[in-house]
Amino acid sequence: MSIDWAALGQVFGISLAVTVGMVGVFTLGIVGTSRKPAPDQGGTAAAVPGGAVGASPLARTGAYACFAVCAAVVAYGIYLIVA
């Protein structure tokens, strides 16, 4: 029995890169959903408990796109395992 160390190294390297990339994309999604725009002067941000306001529509859309990319990569991984 012989081990193809070059192929094993390639699998390890690609797995590590994809894992780090997916963690980064998921983190961007979390940040996008929790981002709070700066309150305007004289605004009513204090009316909301804690002064928290929702994320902007562009940030929320980007966050949902990040989550969709994560879901697509997971689905592709499951497809590769099953096929």
PDB file of N, CA, C and O in Angstrom:
ATOM      1  N   MET A   1       0.857  -1.177   0.000  1.00  0.00           N
ATOM      2  CA  MET A   1       0.000   0.000   0.000  1.00  0.00           C
ATOM      3  C   MET A   1       0.899   1.234   0.000  1.00  0.00           C
ATOM      4  O   MET A   1       1.804   1.364   0.824  1.00  0.00           O
ATOM      5  N   SER A   2       0.634   2.115  -0.922  1.00  0.00           N
ATOM      6  CA  SER A   2       1.423   3.353  -0.978  1.00  0.00           C
ATOM      7  C   SER A   2       0.472   4.545  -0.934  1.00  0.00           C
ATOM      8  O   SER A   2      -0.650   4.493  -1.437  1.00  0.00           O
ATOM      9  N   ILE A   3       0.947   5.595  -0.331  1.00  0.00           N
ATOM     10  CA  ILE A   3       0.150   6.813  -0.182  1.00  0.00           C
ATOM     11  C   ILE A   3       0.663   7.842  -1.165  1.00  0.00           C
ATOM     12  O   ILE A   3       1.865   8.097  -1.240  1.00  0.00           O
ATOM     13  N   ASP A   4      -0.240   8.427  -1.911  1.00  0.00           N
ATOM     14  CA  ASP A   4       0.121   9.512  -2.832  1.00  0.00           C
ATOM     15  C   ASP A   4       0.153  10.809  -2.021  1.00  0.00           C
ATOM     16  O   ASP A   4      -0.869  11.476  -1.854  1.00  0.00           O
ATOM     17  N   TRP A   5       1.336  11.151  -1.522  1.00  0.00           N
ATOM     18  CA  TRP A   5       1.469  12.296  -0.626  1.00  0.00           C
ATOM     19  C   TRP A   5       1.174  13.613  -1.329  1.00  0.00           C
ATOM     20  O   TRP A   5       0.680  14.551  -0.703  1.00  0.00           O
ATOM     21  N   ALA A   6       1.468  13.694  -2.617  1.00  0.00           N
ATOM     22  CA  ALA A   6       1.184  14.928  -3.350  1.00  0.00           C
ATOM     23  C   ALA A   6      -0.324  15.182  -3.422  1.00  0.00           C
ATOM     24  O   ALA A   6      -0.780  16.308  -3.222  1.00  0.00           O
ATOM     25  N   ALA A   7      -1.092  14.130  -3.709  1.00  0.00           N
ATOM     26  CA  ALA A   7      -2.551  14.275  -3.776  1.00  0.00           C
ATOM     27  C   ALA A   7      -3.120  14.586  -2.396  1.00  0.00           C
ATOM     28  O   ALA A   7      -4.033  15.401  -2.270  1.00  0.00           O
ATOM     29  N   LEU A   8      -2.586  13.942  -1.361  1.00  0.00           N
ATOM     30  CA  LEU A   8      -3.044  14.213  -0.006  1.00  0.00           C
ATOM     31  C   LEU A   8      -2.751  15.656   0.385  1.00  0.00           C
ATOM     32  O   LEU A   8      -3.576  16.308   1.025  1.00  0.00           O
ATOM     33  N   GLY A   9      -1.578  16.158   0.002  1.00  0.00           N
ATOM     34  CA  GLY A   9      -1.227  17.555   0.272  1.00  0.00           C
ATOM     35  C   GLY A   9      -2.144  18.524  -0.461  1.00  0.00           C
ATOM     36  O   GLY A   9      -2.523  19.559   0.089  1.00  0.00           O
ATOM     37  N   GLN A  10      -2.503  18.195  -1.700  1.00  0.00           N
ATOM     38  CA  GLN A  10      -3.419  19.049  -2.449  1.00  0.00           C
ATOM     39  C   GLN A  10      -4.794  19.092  -1.790  1.00  0.00           C
ATOM     40  O   GLN A  10      -5.390  20.161  -1.660  1.00  0.00           O
ATOM     41  N   VAL A  11      -5.290  17.944  -1.380  1.00  0.00           N
ATOM     42  CA  VAL A  11      -6.590  17.900  -0.724  1.00  0.00           C
ATOM     43  C   VAL A  11      -6.554  18.705   0.565  1.00  0.00           C
ATOM     44  O   VAL A  11      -7.484  19.458   0.853  1.00  0.00           O
ATOM     45  N   PHE A  12      -5.479  18.552   1.350  1.00  0.00           N
ATOM     46  CA  PHE A  12      -5.349  19.302   2.594  1.00  0.00           C
ATOM     47  C   PHE A  12      -5.303  20.806   2.334  1.00  0.00           C
ATOM     48  O   PHE A  12      -5.997  21.573   3.002  1.00  0.00           O
ATOM     49  N   GLY A  13      -4.495  21.228   1.375  1.00  0.00           N
ATOM     50  CA  GLY A  13      -4.364  22.657   1.075  1.00  0.00           C
ATOM     51  C   GLY A  13      -5.657  23.284   0.584  1.00  0.00           C
ATOM     52  O   GLY A  13      -6.031  24.374   1.018  1.00  0.00           O
ATOM     53  N   ILE A  14      -6.335  22.599  -0.313  1.00  0.00           N
ATOM     54  CA  ILE A  14      -7.592  23.136  -0.840  1.00  0.00           C
ATOM     55  C   ILE A  14      -8.663  23.148   0.243  1.00  0.00           C
ATOM     56  O   ILE A  14      -9.438  24.099   0.345  1.00  0.00           O
ATOM     57  N   SER A  15      -8.708  22.091   1.051  1.00  0.00           N
ATOM     58  CA  SER A  15      -9.687  22.058   2.147  1.00  0.00           C
ATOM     59  C   SER A  15      -9.451  23.183   3.138  1.00  0.00           C
ATOM     60  O   SER A  15     -10.397  23.820   3.603  1.00  0.00           O
ATOM     61  N   LEU A  16      -8.188  23.427   3.461  1.00  0.00           N
ATOM     62  CA  LEU A  16      -7.859  24.505   4.389  1.00  0.00           C
ATOM     63  C   LEU A  16      -8.244  25.866   3.808  1.00  0.00           C
ATOM     64  O   LEU A  16      -8.820  26.701   4.505  1.00  0.00           O
ATOM     65  N   ALA A  17      -7.925  26.086   2.533  1.00  0.00           N
ATOM     66  CA  ALA A  17      -8.246  27.371   1.901  1.00  0.00           C
ATOM     67  C   ALA A  17      -9.755  27.596   1.822  1.00  0.00           C
ATOM     68  O   ALA A  17     -10.232  28.696   2.102  1.00  0.00           O
ATOM     69  N   VAL A  18     -10.502  26.569   1.446  1.00  0.00           N
ATOM     70  CA  VAL A  18     -11.954  26.718   1.332  1.00  0.00           C
ATOM     71  C   VAL A  18     -12.568  26.932   2.714  1.00  0.00           C
ATOM     72  O   VAL A  18     -13.496  27.727   2.862  1.00  0.00           O
ATOM     73  N   THR A  19     -12.062  26.234   3.716  1.00  0.00           N
ATOM     74  CA  THR A  19     -12.591  26.403   5.069  1.00  0.00           C
ATOM     75  C   THR A  19     -12.355  27.816   5.579  1.00  0.00           C
ATOM     76  O   THR A  19     -13.268  28.441   6.117  1.00  0.00           O
ATOM     77  N   VAL A  20     -11.151  28.319   5.416  1.00  0.00           N
ATOM     78  CA  VAL A  20     -10.849  29.684   5.864  1.00  0.00           C
ATOM     79  C   VAL A  20     -11.682  30.698   5.075  1.00  0.00           C
ATOM     80  O   VAL A  20     -12.182  31.673   5.637  1.00  0.00           O
ATOM     81  N   GLY A  21     -11.827  30.461   3.778  1.00  0.00           N
ATOM     82  CA  GLY A  21     -12.644  31.358   2.961  1.00  0.00           C
ATOM     83  C   GLY A  21     -14.101  31.369   3.378  1.00  0.00           C
ATOM     84  O   GLY A  21     -14.728  32.427   3.437  1.00  0.00           O
ATOM     85  N   MET A  22     -14.645  30.189   3.669  1.00  0.00           N
ATOM     86  CA  MET A  22     -16.050  30.117   4.065  1.00  0.00           C
ATOM     87  C   MET A  22     -16.284  30.751   5.429  1.00  0.00           C
ATOM     88  O   MET A  22     -17.320  31.376   5.658  1.00  0.00           O
ATOM     89  N   VAL A  23     -15.324  30.589   6.332  1.00  0.00           N
ATOM     90  CA  VAL A  23     -15.450  31.257   7.630  1.00  0.00           C
ATOM     91  C   VAL A  23     -15.455  32.774   7.420  1.00  0.00           C
ATOM     92  O   VAL A  23     -16.218  33.490   8.068  1.00  0.00           O
ATOM     93  N   GLY A  24     -14.612  33.255   6.525  1.00  0.00           N
ATOM     94  CA  GLY A  24     -14.588  34.692   6.221  1.00  0.00           C
ATOM     95  C   GLY A  24     -15.890  35.185   5.611  1.00  0.00           C
ATOM     96  O   GLY A  24     -16.397  36.241   5.990  1.00  0.00           O
ATOM     97  N   VAL A  25     -16.430  34.428   4.674  1.00  0.00           N
ATOM     98  CA  VAL A  25     -17.692  34.824   4.031  1.00  0.00           C
ATOM     99  C   VAL A  25     -18.833  34.800   5.044  1.00  0.00           C
ATOM    100  O   VAL A  25     -19.672  35.701   5.052  1.00  0.00           O
ATOM    101  N   PHE A  26     -18.872  33.772   5.903  1.00  0.00           N
ATOM    102  CA  PHE A  26     -19.928  33.705   6.910  1.00  0.00           C
ATOM    103  C   PHE A  26     -19.791  34.861   7.899  1.00  0.00           C
ATOM    104  O   PHE A  26     -20.790  35.427   8.342  1.00  0.00           O
ATOM    105  N   THR A  27     -18.557  35.206   8.242  1.00  0.00           N
ATOM    106  CA  THR A  27     -18.330  36.343   9.136  1.00  0.00           C
ATOM    107  C   THR A  27     -18.823  37.645   8.508  1.00  0.00           C
ATOM    108  O   THR A  27     -19.419  38.477   9.192  1.00  0.00           O
ATOM    109  N   LEU A  28     -18.579  37.822   7.224  1.00  0.00           N
ATOM    110  CA  LEU A  28     -19.104  39.006   6.542  1.00  0.00           C
ATOM    111  C   LEU A  28     -20.626  39.032   6.591  1.00  0.00           C
ATOM    112  O   LEU A  28     -21.222  40.100   6.731  1.00  0.00           O
ATOM    113  N   GLY A  29     -21.256  37.877   6.479  1.00  0.00           N
ATOM    114  CA  GLY A  29     -22.710  37.818   6.577  1.00  0.00           C
ATOM    115  C   GLY A  29     -23.197  38.221   7.957  1.00  0.00           C
ATOM    116  O   GLY A  29     -24.175  38.957   8.082  1.00  0.00           O
ATOM    117  N   ILE A  30     -22.521  37.744   8.994  1.00  0.00           N
ATOM    118  CA  ILE A  30     -22.907  38.119  10.355  1.00  0.00           C
ATOM    119  C   ILE A  30     -22.726  39.613  10.568  1.00  0.00           C
ATOM    120  O   ILE A  30     -23.594  40.276  11.136  1.00  0.00           O
ATOM    121  N   VAL A  31     -21.601  40.140  10.114  1.00  0.00           N
ATOM    122  CA  VAL A  31     -21.348  41.575  10.273  1.00  0.00           C
ATOM    123  C   VAL A  31     -22.359  42.390   9.479  1.00  0.00           C
ATOM    124  O   VAL A  31     -22.803  43.445   9.933  1.00  0.00           O
ATOM    125  N   GLY A  32     -22.726  41.907   8.296  1.00  0.00           N
ATOM    126  CA  GLY A  32     -23.689  42.630   7.473  1.00  0.00           C
ATOM    127  C   GLY A  32     -25.072  42.710   8.085  1.00  0.00           C
ATOM    128  O   GLY A  32     -25.783  43.696   7.894  1.00  0.00           O
ATOM    129  N   THR A  33     -25.456  41.681   8.818  1.00  0.00           N
ATOM    130  CA  THR A  33     -26.777  41.729   9.438  1.00  0.00           C
ATOM    131  C   THR A  33     -26.780  42.512  10.743  1.00  0.00           C
ATOM    132  O   THR A  33     -27.838  42.936  11.209  1.00  0.00           O
ATOM    133  N   SER A  34     -25.614  42.707  11.333  1.00  0.00           N
ATOM    134  CA  SER A  34     -25.575  43.415  12.611  1.00  0.00           C
ATOM    135  C   SER A  34     -25.036  44.835  12.493  1.00  0.00           C
ATOM    136  O   SER A  34     -24.975  45.553  13.492  1.00  0.00           O
ATOM    137  N   ARG A  35     -24.650  45.247  11.306  1.00  0.00           N
ATOM    138  CA  ARG A  35     -24.095  46.583  11.124  1.00  0.00           C
ATOM    139  C   ARG A  35     -25.154  47.621  11.410  1.00  0.00           C
ATOM    140  O   ARG A  35     -26.297  47.500  10.968  1.00  0.00           O
ATOM    141  N   LYS A  36     -24.768  48.637  12.150  1.00  0.00           N
ATOM    142  CA  LYS A  36     -25.701  49.697  12.509  1.00  0.00           C
ATOM    143  C   LYS A  36     -25.201  51.007  11.912  1.00  0.00           C
ATOM    144  O   LYS A  36     -24.074  51.415  12.192  1.00  0.00           O
ATOM    145  N   PRO A  37     -26.007  51.669  11.105  1.00  0.00           N
ATOM    146  CA  PRO A  37     -25.578  52.939  10.542  1.00  0.00           C
ATOM    147  C   PRO A  37     -25.449  53.999  11.631  1.00  0.00           C
ATOM    148  O   PRO A  37     -26.139  53.947  12.649  1.00  0.00           O
ATOM    149  N   ALA A  38     -24.569  54.948  11.406  1.00  0.00           N
ATOM    150  CA  ALA A  38     -24.382  56.018  12.376  1.00  0.00           C
ATOM    151  C   ALA A  38     -25.642  56.867  12.433  1.00  0.00           C
ATOM    152  O   ALA A  38     -26.185  57.235  11.391  1.00  0.00           O
ATOM    153  N   PRO A  39     -26.114  57.184  13.629  1.00  0.00           N
ATOM    154  CA  PRO A  39     -27.329  58.006  13.727  1.00  0.00           C
ATOM    155  C   PRO A  39     -27.052  59.435  13.271  1.00  0.00           C
ATOM    156  O   PRO A  39     -25.991  59.998  13.539  1.00  0.00           O
ATOM    157  N   ASP A  40     -28.019  59.995  12.588  1.00  0.00           N
ATOM    158  CA  ASP A  40     -27.905  61.384  12.158  1.00  0.00           C
ATOM    159  C   ASP A  40     -28.059  62.293  13.367  1.00  0.00           C
ATOM    160  O   ASP A  40     -28.694  61.933  14.358  1.00  0.00           O
ATOM    161  N   GLN A  41     -27.474  63.462  13.268  1.00  0.00           N
ATOM    162  CA  GLN A  41     -27.618  64.407  14.368  1.00  0.00           C
ATOM    163  C   GLN A  41     -29.067  64.860  14.431  1.00  0.00           C
ATOM    164  O   GLN A  41     -29.675  65.206  13.419  1.00  0.00           O
ATOM    165  N   GLY A  42     -29.592  64.849  15.621  1.00  0.00           N
ATOM    166  CA  GLY A  42     -30.980  65.237  15.795  1.00  0.00           C
ATOM    167  C   GLY A  42     -31.941  64.133  15.435  1.00  0.00           C
ATOM    168  O   GLY A  42     -33.151  64.356  15.380  1.00  0.00           O
ATOM    169  N   GLY A  43     -31.416  62.925  15.184  1.00  0.00           N
ATOM    170  CA  GLY A  43     -32.268  61.807  14.809  1.00  0.00           C
ATOM    171  C   GLY A  43     -32.980  61.224  16.015  1.00  0.00           C
ATOM    172  O   GLY A  43     -32.877  61.739  17.129  1.00  0.00           O
ATOM    173  N   THR A  44     -33.701  60.144  15.773  1.00  0.00           N
ATOM    174  CA  THR A  44     -34.479  59.519  16.838  1.00  0.00           C
ATOM    175  C   THR A  44     -33.877  58.177  17.236  1.00  0.00           C
ATOM    176  O   THR A  44     -34.602  57.281  17.667  1.00  0.00           O
ATOM    177  N   ALA A  45     -32.560  58.024  17.097  1.00  0.00           N
ATOM    178  CA  ALA A  45     -31.936  56.749  17.434  1.00  0.00           C
ATOM    179  C   ALA A  45     -32.087  56.436  18.915  1.00  0.00           C
ATOM    180  O   ALA A  45     -32.084  55.267  19.300  1.00  0.00           O
ATOM    181  N   ALA A  46     -32.217  57.461  19.751  1.00  0.00           N
ATOM    182  CA  ALA A  46     -32.351  57.225  21.186  1.00  0.00           C
ATOM    183  C   ALA A  46     -33.737  56.678  21.531  1.00  0.00           C
ATOM    184  O   ALA A  46     -33.939  56.160  22.629  1.00  0.00           O
ATOM    185  N   ALA A  47     -34.693  56.790  20.601  1.00  0.00           N
ATOM    186  CA  ALA A  47     -36.033  56.291  20.875  1.00  0.00           C
ATOM    187  C   ALA A  47     -36.071  54.766  20.891  1.00  0.00           C
ATOM    188  O   ALA A  47     -36.940  54.165  21.524  1.00  0.00           O
ATOM    189  N   VAL A  48     -35.125  54.145  20.191  1.00  0.00           N
ATOM    190  CA  VAL A  48     -35.051  52.687  20.176  1.00  0.00           C
ATOM    191  C   VAL A  48     -34.251  52.251  21.399  1.00  0.00           C
ATOM    192  O   VAL A  48     -33.222  52.859  21.693  1.00  0.00           O
ATOM    193  N   PRO A  49     -34.682  51.231  22.114  1.00  0.00           N
ATOM    194  CA  PRO A  49     -33.946  50.805  23.309  1.00  0.00           C
ATOM    195  C   PRO A  49     -32.492  50.487  22.987  1.00  0.00           C
ATOM    196  O   PRO A  49     -32.205  49.690  22.094  1.00  0.00           O
ATOM    197  N   GLY A  50     -31.587  51.109  23.712  1.00  0.00           N
ATOM    198  CA  GLY A  50     -30.163  50.891  23.500  1.00  0.00           C
ATOM    199  C   GLY A  50     -29.610  51.662  22.323  1.00  0.00           C
ATOM    200  O   GLY A  50     -28.412  51.588  22.052  1.00  0.00           O
ATOM    201  N   GLY A  51     -30.428  52.381  21.634  1.00  0.00           N
ATOM    202  CA  GLY A  51     -29.960  53.151  20.489  1.00  0.00           C
ATOM    203  C   GLY A  51     -29.672  52.299  19.262  1.00  0.00           C
ATOM    204  O   GLY A  51     -29.072  52.790  18.306  1.00  0.00           O
ATOM    205  N   ALA A  52     -30.081  51.037  19.265  1.00  0.00           N
ATOM    206  CA  ALA A  52     -29.787  50.143  18.151  1.00  0.00           C
ATOM    207  C   ALA A  52     -30.783  50.378  17.023  1.00  0.00           C
ATOM    208  O   ALA A  52     -31.984  50.523  17.249  1.00  0.00           O
ATOM    209  N   VAL A  53     -30.268  50.410  15.835  1.00  0.00           N
ATOM    210  CA  VAL A  53     -31.115  50.506  14.643  1.00  0.00           C
ATOM    211  C   VAL A  53     -30.698  49.392  13.697  1.00  0.00           C
ATOM    212  O   VAL A  53     -29.584  48.877  13.795  1.00  0.00           O
ATOM    213  N   GLY A  54     -31.577  49.019  12.790  1.00  0.00           N
ATOM    214  CA  GLY A  54     -31.311  47.899  11.894  1.00  0.00           C
ATOM    215  C   GLY A  54     -30.232  48.205  10.873  1.00  0.00           C
ATOM    216  O   GLY A  54     -29.844  49.356  10.675  1.00  0.00           O
ATOM    217  N   ALA A  55     -29.757  47.148  10.231  1.00  0.00           N
ATOM    218  CA  ALA A  55     -28.748  47.285   9.196  1.00  0.00           C
ATOM    219  C   ALA A  55     -29.372  47.915   7.957  1.00  0.00           C
ATOM    220  O   ALA A  55     -30.576  47.800   7.729  1.00  0.00           O
ATOM    221  N   SER A  56     -28.548  48.578   7.164  1.00  0.00           N
ATOM    222  CA  SER A  56     -29.046  49.192   5.944  1.00  0.00           C
ATOM    223  C   SER A  56     -29.473  48.097   4.961  1.00  0.00           C
ATOM    224  O   SER A  56     -29.002  46.963   5.053  1.00  0.00           O
ATOM    225  N   PRO A  57     -30.347  48.430   4.039  1.00  0.00           N
ATOM    226  CA  PRO A  57     -30.808  47.412   3.074  1.00  0.00           C
ATOM    227  C   PRO A  57     -29.667  46.840   2.223  1.00  0.00           C
ATOM    228  O   PRO A  57     -29.680  45.655   1.889  1.00  0.00           O
ATOM    229  N   LEU A  58     -28.694  47.663   1.875  1.00  0.00           N
ATOM    230  CA  LEU A  58     -27.574  47.171   1.077  1.00  0.00           C
ATOM    231  C   LEU A  58     -26.726  46.186   1.880  1.00  0.00           C
ATOM    232  O   LEU A  58     -26.312  45.150   1.359  1.00  0.00           O
ATOM    233  N   ALA A  59     -26.470  46.510   3.143  1.00  0.00           N
ATOM    234  CA  ALA A  59     -25.690  45.606   3.988  1.00  0.00           C
ATOM    235  C   ALA A  59     -26.443  44.304   4.221  1.00  0.00           C
ATOM    236  O   ALA A  59     -25.841  43.229   4.212  1.00  0.00           O
ATOM    237  N   ARG A  60     -27.734  44.389   4.426  1.00  0.00           N
ATOM    238  CA  ARG A  60     -28.530  43.184   4.659  1.00  0.00           C
ATOM    239  C   ARG A  60     -28.573  42.317   3.399  1.00  0.00           C
ATOM    240  O   ARG A  60     -28.515  41.091   3.493  1.00  0.00           O
ATOM    241  N   THR A  61     -28.675  42.936   2.229  1.00  0.00           N
ATOM    242  CA  THR A  61     -28.670  42.181   0.973  1.00  0.00           C
ATOM    243  C   THR A  61     -27.335  41.489   0.764  1.00  0.00           C
ATOM    244  O   THR A  61     -27.289  40.331   0.348  1.00  0.00           O
ATOM    245  N   GLY A  62     -26.245  42.197   1.050  1.00  0.00           N
ATOM    246  CA  GLY A  62     -24.919  41.587   0.948  1.00  0.00           C
ATOM    247  C   GLY A  62     -24.742  40.442   1.920  1.00  0.00           C
ATOM    248  O   GLY A  62     -24.120  39.431   1.596  1.00  0.00           O
ATOM    249  N   ALA A  63     -25.291  40.601   3.116  1.00  0.00           N
ATOM    250  CA  ALA A  63     -25.201  39.534   4.112  1.00  0.00           C
ATOM    251  C   ALA A  63     -25.968  38.305   3.649  1.00  0.00           C
ATOM    252  O   ALA A  63     -25.491  37.180   3.796  1.00  0.00           O
ATOM    253  N   TYR A  64     -27.149  38.515   3.092  1.00  0.00           N
ATOM    254  CA  TYR A  64     -27.921  37.376   2.594  1.00  0.00           C
ATOM    255  C   TYR A  64     -27.196  36.696   1.431  1.00  0.00           C
ATOM    256  O   TYR A  64     -27.263  35.476   1.285  1.00  0.00           O
ATOM    257  N   ALA A  65     -26.511  37.477   0.612  1.00  0.00           N
ATOM    258  CA  ALA A  65     -25.724  36.888  -0.479  1.00  0.00           C
ATOM    259  C   ALA A  65     -24.585  36.041   0.086  1.00  0.00           C
ATOM    260  O   ALA A  65     -24.289  34.970  -0.444  1.00  0.00           O
ATOM    261  N   CYS A  66     -23.948  36.508   1.153  1.00  0.00           N
ATOM    262  CA  CYS A  66     -22.885  35.730   1.797  1.00  0.00           C
ATOM    263  C   CYS A  66     -23.433  34.418   2.341  1.00  0.00           C
ATOM    264  O   CYS A  66     -22.807  33.369   2.190  1.00  0.00           O
ATOM    265  N   PHE A  67     -24.602  34.476   2.976  1.00  0.00           N
ATOM    266  CA  PHE A  67     -25.207  33.258   3.491  1.00  0.00           C
ATOM    267  C   PHE A  67     -25.598  32.315   2.356  1.00  0.00           C
ATOM    268  O   PHE A  67     -25.506  31.097   2.509  1.00  0.00           O
ATOM    269  N   ALA A  68     -26.031  32.859   1.228  1.00  0.00           N
ATOM    270  CA  ALA A  68     -26.381  32.025   0.075  1.00  0.00           C
ATOM    271  C   ALA A  68     -25.140  31.329  -0.487  1.00  0.00           C
ATOM    272  O   ALA A  68     -25.206  30.169  -0.894  1.00  0.00           O
ATOM    273  N   VAL A  69     -24.015  32.036  -0.509  1.00  0.00           N
ATOM    274  CA  VAL A  69     -22.762  31.422  -0.967  1.00  0.00           C
ATOM    275  C   VAL A  69     -22.371  30.281  -0.031  1.00  0.00           C
ATOM    276  O   VAL A  69     -21.967  29.211  -0.486  1.00  0.00           O
ATOM    277  N   CYS A  70     -22.489  30.506   1.260  1.00  0.00           N
ATOM    278  CA  CYS A  70     -22.176  29.450   2.236  1.00  0.00           C
ATOM    279  C   CYS A  70     -23.075  28.234   2.023  1.00  0.00           C
ATOM    280  O   CYS A  70     -22.597  27.099   2.024  1.00  0.00           O
ATOM    281  N   ALA A  71     -24.358  28.465   1.842  1.00  0.00           N
ATOM    282  CA  ALA A  71     -25.291  27.360   1.624  1.00  0.00           C
ATOM    283  C   ALA A  71     -24.973  26.621   0.326  1.00  0.00           C
ATOM    284  O   ALA A  71     -25.088  25.397   0.265  1.00  0.00           O
ATOM    285  N   ALA A  72     -24.572  27.356  -0.709  1.00  0.00           N
ATOM    286  CA  ALA A  72     -24.236  26.720  -1.983  1.00  0.00           C
ATOM    287  C   ALA A  72     -22.983  25.858  -1.855  1.00  0.00           C
ATOM    288  O   ALA A  72     -22.917  24.775  -2.436  1.00  0.00           O
ATOM    289  N   VAL A  73     -22.008  26.318  -1.112  1.00  0.00           N
ATOM    290  CA  VAL A  73     -20.782  25.533  -0.932  1.00  0.00           C
ATOM    291  C   VAL A  73     -21.079  24.275  -0.118  1.00  0.00           C
ATOM    292  O   VAL A  73     -20.553  23.205  -0.424  1.00  0.00           O
ATOM    293  N   VAL A  74     -21.904  24.389   0.901  1.00  0.00           N
ATOM    294  CA  VAL A  74     -22.281  23.208   1.693  1.00  0.00           C
ATOM    295  C   VAL A  74     -23.051  22.217   0.820  1.00  0.00           C
ATOM    296  O   VAL A  74     -22.802  21.012   0.879  1.00  0.00           O
ATOM    297  N   ALA A  75     -23.981  22.719   0.015  1.00  0.00           N
ATOM    298  CA  ALA A  75     -24.747  21.830  -0.869  1.00  0.00           C
ATOM    299  C   ALA A  75     -23.833  21.148  -1.880  1.00  0.00           C
ATOM    300  O   ALA A  75     -24.019  19.969  -2.181  1.00  0.00           O
ATOM    301  N   TYR A  76     -22.852  21.871  -2.406  1.00  0.00           N
ATOM    302  CA  TYR A  76     -21.914  21.276  -3.360  1.00  0.00           C
ATOM    303  C   TYR A  76     -21.061  20.215  -2.676  1.00  0.00           C
ATOM    304  O   TYR A  76     -20.776  19.176  -3.272  1.00  0.00           O
ATOM    305  N   GLY A  77     -20.654  20.458  -1.447  1.00  0.00           N
ATOM    306  CA  GLY A  77     -19.886  19.460  -0.708  1.00  0.00           C
ATOM    307  C   GLY A  77     -20.688  18.200  -0.465  1.00  0.00           C
ATOM    308  O   GLY A  77     -20.163  17.094  -0.594  1.00  0.00           O
ATOM    309  N   ILE A  78     -21.953  18.354  -0.115  1.00  0.00           N
ATOM    310  CA  ILE A  78     -22.817  17.188   0.085  1.00  0.00           C
ATOM    311  C   ILE A  78     -23.005  16.444  -1.227  1.00  0.00           C
ATOM    312  O   ILE A  78     -23.023  15.214  -1.250  1.00  0.00           O
ATOM    313  N   TYR A  79     -23.144  17.188  -2.320  1.00  0.00           N
ATOM    314  CA  TYR A  79     -23.272  16.576  -3.638  1.00  0.00           C
ATOM    315  C   TYR A  79     -22.010  15.749  -3.970  1.00  0.00           C
ATOM    316  O   TYR A  79     -22.116  14.636  -4.486  1.00  0.00           O
ATOM    317  N   LEU A  80     -20.839  16.289  -3.678  1.00  0.00           N
ATOM    318  CA  LEU A  80     -19.605  15.566  -3.967  1.00  0.00           C
ATOM    319  C   LEU A  80     -19.486  14.288  -3.133  1.00  0.00           C
ATOM    320  O   LEU A  80     -18.972  13.276  -3.607  1.00  0.00           O
ATOM    321  N   ILE A  81     -19.963  14.344  -1.894  1.00  0.00           N
ATOM    322  CA  ILE A  81     -19.894  13.154  -1.056  1.00  0.00           C
ATOM    323  C   ILE A  81     -20.883  12.090  -1.528  1.00  0.00           C
ATOM    324  O   ILE A  81     -20.552  10.905  -1.542  1.00  0.00           O
ATOM    325  N   VAL A  82     -22.079  12.495  -1.908  1.00  0.00           N
ATOM    326  CA  VAL A  82     -23.122  11.530  -2.295  1.00  0.00           C
ATOM    327  C   VAL A  82     -22.868  10.959  -3.693  1.00  0.00           C
ATOM    328  O   VAL A  82     -23.097   9.772  -3.927  1.00  0.00           O
ATOM    329  N   ALA A  83     -22.405  11.784  -4.605  1.00  0.00           N
ATOM    330  CA  ALA A  83     -22.246  11.345  -5.997  1.00  0.00           C
ATOM    331  C   ALA A  83     -21.109  10.371  -6.193  1.00  0.00           C
ATOM    332  O   ALA A  83     -20.866   9.923  -7.314  1.00  0.00           O
TER     333      ALA A  83
END
